[in-house]
Amino acid sequence: MAGGLIQAWAWRHRRAEAPGNARSHTGTDTMLKILGWAILIIFIIGLLVVTGILKLIF
């Protein structure tokens, strides 16, 4: 019984520290910003291509 309580306490404190989570969170933010800019640029290029094709058709 006491061993289980000590183990549960240790697991809680290991999860509370987790310095690696802070680093991965900033990496995720940076990755999302880059992904957002990439999607925006692809959308603008696609829009220019579509309007260019529409101009050629009409």
Residue pairs with C-beta under 8 A, 6 or more apart in sequence:
none
